Amino acid sequence: MAQAKKQADQYNDPSHNYLKYWEGRDYENAAEEMAIKRFLKGKHFKTAVDVGGGYGRLCLLLERFADKVTLAEPSQQQLDIAKDFLKGHPEIDRKLLQADDLKFPAGSVDLITMIRVMHHLPDPLPEFKEIHRSLSNNGVFILELANNAHARNRVKYALRGKGIPAKPVDIRSPENQRKEEIPFVNHNPSTVIKQLNKAGFEVQKILSVSNLRSPTLKKIVPRGIMLAAEKLMQPSLAKTYFGPSVFFLLKKAK
């Protein structure tokens, strides 16, 4: 998983196995794949890069939509795990790269995804500008963000007589809110759209994702039923930013 520059330590810690983090999160994984497939249906690309893709969780999906896939990840430990996870797929490149310094030639990438990375980027503008530089003129950028404006949060803020903060909200525990600790924030989608516009992107489509993310629901509701509901909710709740994740389909502004 990608993170703020020079702070991949958590994902290089042997005690933190990001592959194991996804155990028991089948619904969330399927919901995210659903969103990506929705955005990419009927499309195919020469090159795709998954920025901050950890051990390559989504690279196998991206292979369906691109001739060449590269995992760009700042954690060497995650790339080592990816070597095993992606065995049998030697055509998927693995590169140790930061999101704000991808090192690809300008305009050389046709599809870029950045999923579950924004919560480590309090100020994502440098990353957006670097992705804009790397993306081809007709390329596609899929961005996911941890949404601070989701439905439950709106109720909480309303009960306090407050609106959703425009700036990122640090959700780390007080003892971890130190400069040397990796950032962990939730974003206001409206603010992120302005940042994307400033970097030269325009929003094509929006989806509300993982709308039913709840440990309790996952225990009592069959996954198939949750995903059937998720399929309906993703587009219908998009404009309200209902879910804990928001997915944007973006292109370079003309």
Backbone as CSV, one residue per row, in Angstrom:
resi,resn,N_x,N_y,N_z,CA_x,CA_y,CA_z,C_x,C_y,C_z
1,MET,0.847,-1.198,0.000,0.000,0.000,0.000,0.875,1.238,0.000
2,ALA,0.521,2.204,-0.802,1.349,3.400,-0.872,1.089,4.296,0.314
3,GLN,1.987,5.232,0.555,1.871,6.134,1.670,2.678,7.387,1.403
4,ALA,2.638,8.318,2.335,3.360,9.561,2.162,4.842,9.268,1.938
5,LYS,5.501,10.161,1.215,6.885,9.937,0.823,7.774,9.660,2.031
6,LYS,8.643,8.632,1.856,9.622,8.245,2.868,8.965,7.702,4.133
7,GLN,7.683,7.332,4.058,7.036,6.768,5.243,6.333,5.456,4.895
8,ALA,7.087,4.535,4.304,6.560,3.206,4.014,6.900,2.235,5.131
9,ASP,7.382,2.756,6.266,7.883,1.901,7.336,6.862,0.876,7.820
10,GLN,5.605,1.316,7.978,4.576,0.395,8.475,4.461,-0.811,7.551
11,TYR,4.571,-0.580,6.251,4.393,-1.660,5.288,5.682,-2.435,5.038
12,ASN,6.786,-1.984,5.648,8.035,-2.741,5.641,8.249,-3.489,6.950
13,ASP,7.359,-3.302,7.901,7.452,-3.947,9.207,7.021,-5.415,9.072
14,PRO,7.903,-6.366,9.404,7.556,-7.788,9.274,6.295,-8.179,10.046
15,SER,5.966,-7.415,11.100,4.774,-7.737,11.890,3.488,-7.260,11.213
16,HIS,3.632,-6.454,10.143,2.455,-5.941,9.429,2.401,-6.596,8.056
17,ASN,1.551,-7.594,7.921,1.395,-8.298,6.649,0.109,-7.830,5.985
18,TYR,0.241,-7.016,4.954,-0.932,-6.428,4.308,-1.773,-7.480,3.589
19,LEU,-1.152,-8.565,3.192,-1.911,-9.657,2.581,-2.890,-10.242,3.595
20,LYS,-2.438,-10.423,4.834,-3.318,-10.971,5.871,-4.404,-9.972,6.272
21,TYR,-4.119,-8.680,6.108,-5.130,-7.658,6.411,-6.412,-7.921,5.639
22,TRP,-6.300,-8.466,4.440,-7.469,-8.680,3.588,-8.233,-9.952,3.904
23,GLU,-7.718,-10.751,4.827,-8.482,-11.931,5.245,-9.751,-11.460,5.962
24,GLY,-10.905,-11.967,5.551,-12.180,-11.554,6.136,-12.744,-10.289,5.528
25,ARG,-12.060,-9.767,4.502,-12.550,-8.557,3.825,-12.933,-8.864,2.373
26,ASP,-13.530,-10.017,2.168,-13.941,-10.419,0.818,-14.973,-9.468,0.233
27,TYR,-15.889,-9.000,1.074,-16.918,-8.075,0.578,-16.281,-6.783,0.077
28,GLU,-15.374,-6.206,0.877,-14.736,-4.950,0.486,-13.929,-5.127,-0.805
29,ASN,-13.195,-6.233,-0.891,-12.402,-6.489,-2.094,-13.304,-6.619,-3.317
30,ALA,-14.395,-7.369,-3.173,-15.321,-7.563,-4.296,-16.009,-6.255,-4.685
31,ALA,-16.340,-5.425,-3.692,-16.980,-4.139,-3.973,-16.041,-3.228,-4.763
32,GLU,-14.752,-3.237,-4.409,-13.789,-2.401,-5.118,-13.553,-2.910,-6.536
33,GLU,-13.460,-4.224,-6.685,-13.310,-4.786,-8.027,-14.537,-4.473,-8.882
34,MET,-15.707,-4.519,-8.262,-16.948,-4.189,-8.966,-16.896,-2.766,-9.525
35,ALA,-16.437,-1.840,-8.706,-16.354,-0.441,-9.132,-15.383,-0.274,-10.293
36,ILE,-14.226,-0.905,-10.188,-13.227,-0.791,-11.255,-13.757,-1.389,-12.551
37,LYS,-14.382,-2.552,-12.460,-14.934,-3.183,-13.672,-16.033,-2.328,-14.285
38,ARG,-16.809,-1.645,-13.468,-17.835,-0.736,-13.974,-17.203,0.379,-14.804
39,PHE,-16.148,0.961,-14.273,-15.471,2.066,-14.948,-14.805,1.615,-16.249
40,LEU,-14.304,0.396,-16.276,-13.473,-0.048,-17.396,-14.201,-0.951,-18.387
41,LYS,-15.459,-1.202,-18.172,-16.210,-2.088,-19.059,-16.099,-1.626,-20.516
42,GLY,-15.709,-2.558,-21.381,-15.596,-2.253,-22.802,-14.323,-1.532,-23.195
43,LYS,-13.411,-1.297,-22.236,-12.171,-0.576,-22.520,-10.979,-1.530,-22.462
44,HIS,-9.937,-1.182,-23.205,-8.681,-1.922,-23.121,-7.529,-0.956,-23.370
45,PHE,-6.407,-1.195,-22.664,-5.290,-0.261,-22.685,-3.990,-1.003,-22.983
46,LYS,-3.023,-0.273,-23.499,-1.708,-0.861,-23.714,-0.974,-1.016,-22.389
47,THR,-1.009,0.035,-21.571,-0.240,0.016,-20.323,-1.110,0.444,-19.145
48,ALA,-0.911,-0.220,-18.014,-1.617,0.141,-16.780,-0.633,0.118,-15.627
49,VAL,-0.799,1.057,-14.694,0.035,1.117,-13.491,-0.867,1.215,-12.269
50,ASP,-0.649,0.321,-11.311,-1.366,0.375,-10.040,-0.449,1.040,-9.027
51,VAL,-0.752,2.292,-8.692,0.091,3.087,-7.800,-0.234,2.739,-6.349
52,GLY,0.778,2.328,-5.606,0.564,1.966,-4.203,-0.271,0.728,-4.048
53,GLY,-0.087,-0.231,-4.941,-0.931,-1.427,-4.969,-0.537,-2.517,-4.008
54,GLY,0.394,-2.232,-3.081,0.761,-3.215,-2.067,1.361,-4.471,-2.667
55,TYR,0.742,-5.611,-2.390,1.245,-6.905,-2.855,0.672,-7.293,-4.214
56,GLY,-0.065,-6.366,-4.852,-0.605,-6.641,-6.182,-2.034,-7.129,-6.188
57,ARG,-2.770,-6.806,-5.134,-4.151,-7.299,-4.989,-4.995,-7.059,-6.233
58,LEU,-4.878,-5.895,-6.850,-5.732,-5.552,-7.986,-5.050,-5.737,-9.342
59,CYS,-3.788,-6.122,-9.329,-3.064,-6.247,-10.601,-3.634,-7.357,-11.486
60,LEU,-4.079,-8.441,-10.861,-4.653,-9.529,-11.657,-5.929,-9.075,-12.356
61,LEU,-6.712,-8.223,-11.695,-7.905,-7.660,-12.330,-7.507,-6.739,-13.476
62,LEU,-6.503,-5.908,-13.263,-6.093,-4.954,-14.297,-5.563,-5.658,-15.540
63,GLU,-5.048,-6.870,-15.370,-4.571,-7.643,-16.526,-5.669,-7.876,-17.559
64,ARG,-6.909,-7.899,-17.099,-8.022,-8.106,-18.041,-8.223,-6.904,-18.955
65,PHE,-7.711,-5.760,-18.534,-7.980,-4.523,-19.254,-6.745,-3.880,-19.873
66,ALA,-5.582,-4.500,-19.714,-4.355,-3.894,-20.231,-3.385,-4.968,-20.704
67,ASP,-2.606,-4.626,-21.732,-1.598,-5.555,-22.240,-0.431,-5.688,-21.266
68,LYS,-0.092,-4.585,-20.603,1.052,-4.572,-19.698,0.662,-3.888,-18.396
69,VAL,0.905,-4.545,-17.257,0.562,-4.002,-15.941,1.831,-3.862,-15.108
70,THR,1.940,-2.725,-14.415,3.059,-2.493,-13.505,2.530,-2.159,-12.114
71,LEU,3.077,-2.823,-11.120,2.790,-2.506,-9.723,3.850,-1.516,-9.253
72,ALA,3.430,-0.288,-8.935,4.340,0.759,-8.448,4.104,0.953,-6.962
73,GLU,5.045,0.518,-6.144,4.824,0.414,-4.697,6.071,0.879,-3.937
74,PRO,5.935,1.704,-2.883,7.099,2.206,-2.155,7.642,1.281,-1.068
75,SER,6.955,0.187,-0.787,7.394,-0.730,0.264,8.058,-1.959,-0.348
76,GLN,9.320,-2.172,-0.017,10.020,-3.346,-0.544,9.413,-4.632,-0.010
77,GLN,8.954,-4.612,1.240,8.330,-5.814,1.785,7.087,-6.207,0.990
78,GLN,6.283,-5.215,0.616,5.086,-5.518,-0.175,5.453,-6.068,-1.550
79,LEU,6.517,-5.536,-2.138,6.965,-6.054,-3.432,7.477,-7.484,-3.299
80,ASP,8.104,-7.796,-2.170,8.561,-9.162,-1.938,7.372,-10.114,-1.807
81,ILE,6.331,-9.675,-1.099,5.117,-10.488,-0.992,4.463,-10.633,-2.363
82,ALA,4.498,-9.551,-3.142,3.915,-9.565,-4.483,4.598,-10.583,-5.391
83,LYS,5.898,-10.767,-5.195,6.631,-11.735,-6.022,6.004,-13.111,-5.918
84,ASP,5.576,-13.478,-4.719,4.924,-14.770,-4.514,3.457,-14.715,-4.934
85,PHE,2.767,-13.626,-4.556,1.340,-13.503,-4.871,1.106,-13.502,-6.376
86,LEU,2.015,-12.900,-7.120,1.854,-12.768,-8.568,2.615,-13.833,-9.357
87,LYS,3.071,-14.875,-8.679,3.792,-15.927,-9.412,2.861,-16.537,-10.442
88,GLY,3.408,-16.846,-11.577,2.570,-17.295,-12.682,2.146,-16.140,-13.560
89,HIS,2.503,-14.920,-13.129,2.200,-13.724,-13.919,3.473,-12.889,-14.074
90,PRO,4.486,-13.451,-14.708,5.774,-12.754,-14.821,5.694,-11.483,-15.657
91,GLU,4.616,-11.332,-16.414,4.467,-10.138,-17.250,4.068,-8.909,-16.425
92,ILE,3.673,-9.107,-15.162,3.360,-7.971,-14.294,4.661,-7.478,-13.657
93,ASP,5.052,-6.269,-14.002,6.273,-5.684,-13.442,6.042,-5.232,-12.002
94,ARG,7.094,-5.257,-11.209,7.053,-4.757,-9.836,8.177,-3.740,-9.684
95,LYS,7.802,-2.502,-9.343,8.801,-1.439,-9.243,8.664,-0.686,-7.930
96,LEU,9.808,-0.405,-7.307,9.852,0.354,-6.057,9.800,1.836,-6.404
97,LEU,8.623,2.430,-6.249,8.405,3.814,-6.669,7.480,4.532,-5.708
98,GLN,7.692,5.837,-5.582,6.797,6.692,-4.818,5.759,7.310,-5.752
99,ALA,4.583,7.562,-5.212,3.486,8.092,-6.026,3.762,9.486,-6.572
100,ASP,4.630,10.246,-5.911,4.934,11.588,-6.390,6.205,11.628,-7.245
101,ASP,6.741,10.435,-7.565,7.943,10.354,-8.397,7.942,9.005,-9.114
102,LEU,7.019,8.851,-10.057,6.794,7.550,-10.693,7.863,7.174,-11.707
103,LYS,8.554,8.166,-12.244,9.689,7.935,-13.145,9.307,7.357,-14.509
104,PHE,8.021,7.255,-14.820,7.626,6.842,-16.160,7.765,8.028,-17.106
105,PRO,8.084,7.790,-18.365,8.134,8.902,-19.315,6.799,9.633,-19.385
106,ALA,6.859,10.917,-19.622,5.628,11.723,-19.680,4.673,11.176,-20.739
107,GLY,3.406,11.044,-20.351,2.366,10.596,-21.273,2.476,9.158,-21.717
108,SER,3.168,8.318,-20.931,3.435,6.952,-21.390,2.495,5.894,-20.834
109,VAL,1.630,6.265,-19.875,0.753,5.281,-19.218,-0.701,5.561,-19.594
110,ASP,-1.424,4.531,-19.981,-2.797,4.698,-20.461,-3.855,4.535,-19.374
111,LEU,-3.528,3.780,-18.342,-4.458,3.563,-17.224,-3.673,3.594,-15.929
112,ILE,-4.086,4.441,-14.994,-3.468,4.499,-13.672,-4.549,4.344,-12.617
113,THR,-4.313,3.455,-11.662,-5.222,3.302,-10.528,-4.471,3.651,-9.245
114,MET,-5.178,4.274,-8.320,-4.608,4.567,-7.004,-5.709,4.302,-5.974
115,ILE,-5.665,3.114,-5.397,-6.718,2.623,-4.514,-6.160,2.441,-3.106
116,ARG,-6.886,2.947,-2.111,-6.486,2.842,-0.700,-5.098,3.449,-0.463
117,VAL,-4.873,4.561,-1.071,-3.625,5.297,-0.917,-3.888,6.677,-0.322
118,MET,-5.012,7.265,-0.686,-5.314,8.636,-0.272,-5.325,8.826,1.240
119,HIS,-5.658,7.786,1.986,-5.697,7.966,3.445,-4.303,8.163,4.044
120,HIS,-3.270,7.988,3.220,-1.904,8.278,3.673,-1.381,9.595,3.091
121,LEU,-2.226,10.340,2.408,-1.795,11.556,1.718,-2.620,12.758,2.173
122,PRO,-2.204,13.449,3.224,-2.932,14.644,3.667,-2.982,15.730,2.596
123,ASP,-1.914,15.816,1.791,-1.865,16.777,0.684,-1.516,16.008,-0.587
124,PRO,-2.521,15.546,-1.341,-2.263,14.681,-2.488,-1.912,15.406,-3.782
125,LEU,-1.829,16.738,-3.761,-1.611,17.483,-4.998,-0.321,17.070,-5.720
126,PRO,0.822,16.876,-5.021,2.027,16.426,-5.743,1.829,15.089,-6.450
127,GLU,1.109,14.172,-5.803,0.840,12.872,-6.427,-0.074,13.032,-7.641
128,PHE,-1.098,13.868,-7.516,-1.997,14.104,-8.649,-1.243,14.684,-9.836
129,LYS,-0.349,15.621,-9.578,0.414,16.252,-10.663,1.342,15.242,-11.336
130,GLU,1.942,14.363,-10.543,2.830,13.351,-11.109,2.045,12.333,-11.936
131,ILE,0.866,11.966,-11.472,0.020,11.041,-12.241,-0.432,11.708,-13.532
132,HIS,-0.779,12.983,-13.462,-1.169,13.731,-14.661,-0.017,13.755,-15.668
133,ARG,1.197,13.947,-15.184,2.375,13.969,-16.063,2.567,12.617,-16.751
134,SER,2.375,11.542,-16.004,2.636,10.196,-16.516,1.546,9.693,-17.455
135,LEU,0.327,10.199,-17.294,-0.826,9.678,-18.025,-0.855,10.184,-19.467
136,SER,-1.237,9.306,-20.381,-1.378,9.711,-21.778,-2.570,10.652,-21.924
137,ASN,-2.612,11.386,-23.016,-3.645,12.413,-23.194,-5.057,11.847,-23.154
138,ASN,-5.244,10.641,-23.647,-6.561,9.997,-23.623,-6.644,8.914,-22.550
139,GLY,-5.708,8.968,-21.610,-5.657,7.942,-20.580,-6.735,8.102,-19.521
140,VAL,-6.822,7.097,-18.650,-7.834,7.029,-17.600,-7.145,6.904,-16.242
141,PHE,-7.630,7.652,-15.288,-7.139,7.605,-13.904,-8.301,7.239,-12.996
142,ILE,-8.161,6.139,-12.241,-9.167,5.719,-11.262,-8.606,5.974,-9.868
143,LEU,-9.315,6.782,-9.106,-8.885,7.167,-7.765,-9.926,6.755,-6.738
144,GLU,-9.449,6.173,-5.639,-10.315,5.880,-4.484,-9.869,6.736,-3.320
145,LEU,-10.846,7.212,-2.543,-10.478,7.953,-1.342,-11.302,7.478,-0.150
146,ALA,-10.677,7.591,1.016,-11.369,7.320,2.275,-12.239,8.536,2.570
147,ASN,-13.535,8.321,2.570,-14.522,9.396,2.523,-14.957,9.852,3.918
148,ASN,-14.609,11.087,4.264,-15.027,11.627,5.560,-16.468,12.130,5.543
149,ALA,-17.064,12.208,4.346,-18.433,12.718,4.228,-19.461,11.595,4.111
150,HIS,-19.079,10.380,4.526,-20.037,9.270,4.402,-21.232,9.475,5.345
151,ALA,-22.275,8.710,5.113,-23.573,8.962,5.752,-23.505,9.001,7.271
152,ARG,-22.829,8.030,7.868,-22.774,7.999,9.345,-22.035,9.207,9.902
153,ASN,-20.975,9.624,9.208,-20.244,10.805,9.668,-21.096,12.063,9.565
154,ARG,-21.887,12.157,8.517,-22.739,13.346,8.366,-23.721,13.452,9.526
155,VAL,-24.229,12.303,9.966,-25.134,12.307,11.117,-24.384,12.746,12.372
156,LYS,-23.182,12.214,12.575,-22.386,12.569,13.758,-22.086,14.062,13.793
157,TYR,-21.640,14.606,12.649,-21.326,16.036,12.598,-22.588,16.874,12.804
158,ALA,-23.698,16.425,12.229,-24.955,17.176,12.352,-25.412,17.233,13.813
159,LEU,-25.261,16.122,14.525,-25.645,16.092,15.931,-24.808,17.051,16.777
160,ARG,-23.618,17.363,16.282,-22.755,18.326,16.980,-22.962,19.740,16.458
161,GLY,-23.867,19.869,15.502,-24.125,21.175,14.910,-23.016,21.640,13.991
162,LYS,-22.302,20.693,13.380,-21.176,21.022,12.513,-21.364,20.438,11.122
163,GLY,-20.670,21.026,10.162,-20.637,20.485,8.816,-19.401,19.616,8.623
164,ILE,-19.311,18.963,7.468,-18.151,18.131,7.165,-16.932,19.026,6.951
165,PRO,-15.829,18.787,7.644,-14.630,19.615,7.456,-14.131,19.554,6.015
166,ALA,-13.674,20.673,5.514,-13.130,20.720,4.156,-11.751,20.074,4.102
167,LYS,-10.990,20.211,5.197,-9.638,19.670,5.221,-9.646,18.204,5.652
168,PRO,-8.576,17.455,5.307,-8.476,16.056,5.741,-8.539,15.938,7.262
169,VAL,-9.145,14.878,7.740,-9.286,14.646,9.176,-8.383,13.492,9.584
170,ASP,-7.480,13.760,10.502,-6.550,12.758,11.005,-7.312,11.794,11.907
171,ILE,-7.308,10.514,11.572,-8.066,9.540,12.362,-7.140,8.642,13.189
172,ARG,-5.872,9.008,13.291,-4.960,8.245,14.138,-5.293,8.475,15.614
173,SER,-4.908,7.536,16.439,-5.068,7.714,17.877,-4.133,8.831,18.334
174,PRO,-4.461,9.525,19.432,-3.622,10.643,19.896,-2.148,10.276,20.065
175,GLU,-1.877,9.067,20.544,-0.486,8.672,20.776,0.280,8.456,19.464
176,ASN,-0.451,8.236,18.353,0.207,8.022,17.063,0.247,9.277,16.195
177,GLN,-0.287,10.377,16.696,-0.297,11.610,15.904,1.033,12.341,16.070
178,ARG,2.070,11.714,15.503,3.416,12.271,15.533,3.968,12.291,14.119
179,LYS,4.904,13.194,13.867,5.441,13.372,12.517,6.074,12.101,11.981
180,GLU,6.686,11.311,12.873,7.374,10.107,12.401,6.410,8.963,12.088
181,GLU,5.147,9.094,12.492,4.148,8.067,12.209,3.497,8.322,10.849
182,ILE,3.146,7.268,10.178,2.525,7.380,8.861,1.190,8.113,8.972
183,PRO,0.901,9.066,8.079,-0.386,9.764,8.131,-1.546,8.794,7.881
184,PHE,-2.686,9.107,8.444,-3.901,8.312,8.199,-5.081,9.265,8.300
185,VAL,-5.593,9.653,7.135,-6.631,10.678,7.096,-7.823,10.242,6.258
186,ASN,-8.960,10.867,6.538,-10.135,10.777,5.684,-10.338,12.116,4.991
187,HIS,-10.834,12.065,3.753,-10.928,13.265,2.929,-12.370,13.690,2.670
188,ASN,-12.548,14.974,2.422,-13.820,15.511,1.938,-13.788,15.423,0.413
189,PRO,-14.689,14.662,-0.216,-14.650,14.502,-1.674,-14.701,15.818,-2.440
190,SER,-15.448,16.782,-1.934,-15.543,18.064,-2.635,-14.189,18.761,-2.691
191,THR,-13.434,18.667,-1.617,-12.091,19.249,-1.588,-11.164,18.524,-2.555
192,VAL,-11.265,17.207,-2.585,-10.411,16.412,-3.472,-10.710,16.725,-4.937
193,ILE,-11.962,16.929,-5.266,-12.306,17.289,-6.650,-11.620,18.589,-7.045
194,LYS,-11.587,19.553,-6.148,-10.906,20.823,-6.430,-9.411,20.597,-6.634
195,GLN,-8.824,19.711,-5.834,-7.402,19.406,-5.982,-7.136,18.703,-7.305
196,LEU,-8.026,17.801,-7.686,-7.887,17.105,-8.965,-7.995,18.089,-10.126
197,ASN,-8.937,19.012,-10.040,-9.091,20.038,-11.076,-7.820,20.878,-11.185
198,LYS,-7.255,21.230,-10.043,-6.030,22.036,-10.024,-4.866,21.294,-10.682
199,ALA,-4.861,19.971,-10.544,-3.810,19.154,-11.149,-4.062,18.876,-12.625
200,GLY,-5.236,19.294,-13.134,-5.503,19.124,-14.558,-6.432,17.982,-14.914
201,PHE,-7.181,17.475,-13.929,-8.115,16.376,-14.184,-9.560,16.865,-14.153
202,GLU,-10.416,16.137,-14.849,-11.846,16.367,-14.743,-12.532,15.039,-14.441
203,VAL,-13.561,15.110,-13.602,-14.281,13.909,-13.170,-15.254,13.468,-14.260
204,GLN,-15.179,12.186,-14.613,-16.093,11.607,-15.595,-17.263,10.883,-14.912
205,LYS,-16.941,10.104,-13.888,-17.963,9.346,-13.173,-17.557,9.215,-11.703
206,ILE,-18.562,8.993,-10.844,-18.341,8.793,-9.414,-19.140,7.570,-8.970
207,LEU,-18.582,6.793,-8.068,-19.294,5.673,-7.454,-19.108,5.706,-5.942
208,SER,-20.165,5.358,-5.220,-20.102,5.170,-3.770,-19.845,3.679,-3.530
209,VAL,-18.792,3.360,-2.777,-18.313,1.974,-2.711,-18.205,1.478,-1.266
210,SER,-18.357,0.178,-1.124,-18.363,-0.486,0.199,-19.447,0.097,1.082
211,ASN,-20.610,0.310,0.497,-21.712,0.988,1.177,-22.222,0.249,2.404
212,LEU,-22.019,-1.065,2.440,-22.524,-1.871,3.551,-21.392,-2.376,4.442
213,ARG,-20.265,-1.668,4.412,-19.119,-2.074,5.226,-19.484,-2.021,6.705
214,SER,-19.600,-3.196,7.304,-19.986,-3.297,8.710,-19.667,-4.702,9.202
215,PRO,-18.870,-4.844,10.257,-18.573,-6.175,10.791,-19.838,-6.948,11.151
216,THR,-20.832,-6.238,11.671,-22.080,-6.913,12.069,-22.823,-7.444,10.848
217,LEU,-22.982,-6.599,9.823,-23.679,-7.030,8.610,-22.993,-8.223,7.964
218,LYS,-21.669,-8.194,7.945,-20.936,-9.277,7.291,-21.120,-10.607,8.015
219,LYS,-21.464,-10.535,9.309,-21.687,-11.767,10.070,-23.070,-12.356,9.825
220,ILE,-24.046,-11.494,9.540,-25.429,-11.983,9.484,-26.040,-11.989,8.087
221,VAL,-25.434,-11.272,7.143,-25.987,-11.207,5.786,-25.055,-11.927,4.825
222,PRO,-25.574,-12.872,4.035,-24.728,-13.580,3.057,-24.045,-12.597,2.112
223,ARG,-22.799,-12.925,1.751,-22.014,-12.016,0.923,-22.681,-11.748,-0.415
224,GLY,-23.330,-12.770,-0.979,-23.998,-12.590,-2.264,-25.099,-11.544,-2.211
225,ILE,-25.827,-11.533,-1.107,-26.900,-10.547,-0.942,-26.298,-9.151,-0.760
226,MET,-25.220,-9.074,0.019,-24.577,-7.768,0.217,-24.060,-7.205,-1.099
227,LEU,-23.485,-8.059,-1.922,-22.932,-7.585,-3.197,-24.031,-7.240,-4.206
228,ALA,-25.153,-7.945,-4.123,-26.283,-7.588,-4.990,-26.799,-6.196,-4.635
229,ALA,-26.858,-5.914,-3.332,-27.268,-4.581,-2.889,-26.214,-3.544,-3.266
230,GLU,-24.958,-3.915,-3.084,-23.848,-3.019,-3.427,-23.915,-2.610,-4.904
231,LYS,-24.246,-3.545,-5.755,-24.323,-3.272,-7.197,-25.332,-2.171,-7.493
232,LEU,-26.432,-2.188,-6.771,-27.465,-1.161,-6.960,-27.069,0.156,-6.317
233,MET,-26.391,0.075,-5.185,-26.091,1.273,-4.410,-24.941,2.103,-4.986
234,GLN,-23.980,1.453,-5.611,-22.801,2.186,-6.075,-23.155,3.394,-6.953
235,PRO,-23.960,3.220,-8.010,-24.291,4.396,-8.829,-25.387,5.264,-8.216
236,SER,-26.357,4.639,-7.561,-27.514,5.401,-7.090,-27.171,6.320,-5.917
237,LEU,-26.146,5.963,-5.130,-25.769,6.768,-3.972,-24.521,7.612,-4.217
238,ALA,-24.027,7.591,-5.449,-22.762,8.265,-5.755,-22.802,9.752,-5.453
239,LYS,-23.862,10.423,-5.852,-23.916,11.877,-5.693,-24.020,12.305,-4.233
240,THR,-24.417,11.386,-3.368,-24.531,11.713,-1.945,-23.282,11.349,-1.153
241,TYR,-22.290,10.721,-1.822,-21.077,10.261,-1.136,-21.445,9.423,0.090
242,PHE,-22.340,8.484,-0.097,-22.915,7.721,1.014,-21.901,6.803,1.695
243,GLY,-21.108,6.077,0.922,-20.263,5.028,1.476,-18.935,5.513,2.019
244,PRO,-18.200,4.621,2.696,-16.906,4.986,3.273,-15.798,5.146,2.242
245,SER,-16.033,4.653,1.034,-15.086,4.846,-0.064,-15.795,5.507,-1.232
246,VAL,-15.099,6.415,-1.891,-15.598,7.038,-3.112,-14.596,6.763,-4.228
247,PHE,-15.106,6.327,-5.364,-14.266,6.069,-6.536,-14.554,7.121,-7.598
248,PHE,-13.486,7.679,-8.163,-13.597,8.642,-9.262,-12.988,8.065,-10.528
249,LEU,-13.676,8.246,-11.637,-13.115,7.986,-12.967,-12.730,9.336,-13.543
250,LEU,-11.438,9.489,-13.885,-10.919,10.803,-14.255,-10.180,10.745,-15.583
251,LYS,-10.209,11.882,-16.275,-9.409,12.071,-17.476,-8.768,13.439,-17.425
252,LYS,-7.761,13.626,-18.270,-7.132,14.931,-18.342,-8.138,15.944,-18.882
253,ALA,-8.165,17.116,-18.271,-9.055,18.160,-18.740,-8.611,18.635,-20.115
254,LYS,-9.560,18.906,-20.969,-9.248,19.380,-22.329,-8.919,20.863,-22.321
